[in-house]
Amino acid sequence: MLAIIEFGTLNGQEAIEMGISNIATNTNINCSSITGSTASLGNTTGHANETINEKNGVNTSYNENGYRAISYRGMENPWGNIWKMVGGVIIVGRGT
């Protein structure tokens, strides 16, 4: 809700950037990018200068929209890494 008020839009990817969403997937190997590339931003909102993607031991460095990690108030890749979306946190209370 804070992002909606802060940016004045329901489309966070348009307000900040696409994040890691345009890297082609391959069902035989892990195509996700290495996390931590937005650490230099601290708790601010923005994008990494570059993000490293590793496929079968080959590292590729990306620095364009759709291929690099973004951070929203210190949370890296709030709308996923490649195609898997993270919708929130589920807390289950069992006990007192």
N, C-alpha and C positions, 0 to 999 in steps of 0.2 A: 504494500500500500504506500509506503514511503516513496518508492521510486515513481509511482504514478503521480503523486503530488509534486515531487521534486522536478520531474521532467515534463509534466503536463501531458503525458501520453501513455497509452496502454502498451505501446510498442517499445520496450526497453532496448531491443536490438537496433532500432532506428535511432534512438536517443544516444546510446553509448557507442555501440559497434556490434557487428554480428557475432564476434567471438569465434571459437573454433567450430565452424559449422560447414565448411566447404571442402574439407579433406575427404577424398574418396575412401570408402570403406572396402574392406576385403575380409570375407568370412574366414579365411585361413590364418590370418595373422592379426595381432593387435595393432590398430592404427591410431590409438589415442596419443595425444601429445604429452610431453613431459611437463608436470606441473611445477610451479614455483617461479615462472618467468615474470610474474607481476609483483614479486616480493619487494622490489625497489619502490613500488608505489605506496607501500604502507597501507594505511586505511583510507586511501583516496579512491576515487573513481577514474578509470581511464583504461588504456591498453598497454600491453607490453611492447617494448621496442622490437623484440623478436621472440618467437616461440619455437622450440626444437621438437620435431616430430621424428620418431624412430620407427622404422619398418624393417624387419629382418636384419637388424644390426647396422643399417644405414641411416645416419642422421641427416635430416633436412631442416634448414633454418627458414622460417617464414616471417615476413614482416609486413604483410598486407591484410586488409580487412577480410574477414572470413576464414583466416588461417592462423591468426595469432590470438593469444589469450587476452581476456579482458578482466577487469576487476570492478566490482561495485562495492564501494565502502569497505574495501579490504577482503571481500569474498571473491576468490578467483573462480572464473567460469560459472557464474550463477545459472546460466541456461545450458550447461552441458559441455562435454568434451567430445566432439564429433557429432553423434546423433542422439546419444542417451540424455534425456532430459531429467533434471533434478527438480522435483516439484515442492519439496519442503522436508520438514522433519516430522517423523511420526513418533510420538511419545505414548508409551503404553504404561499405565499405572497398575501395578499388581501388588496389593498389600495396603498397608496403612500409610 
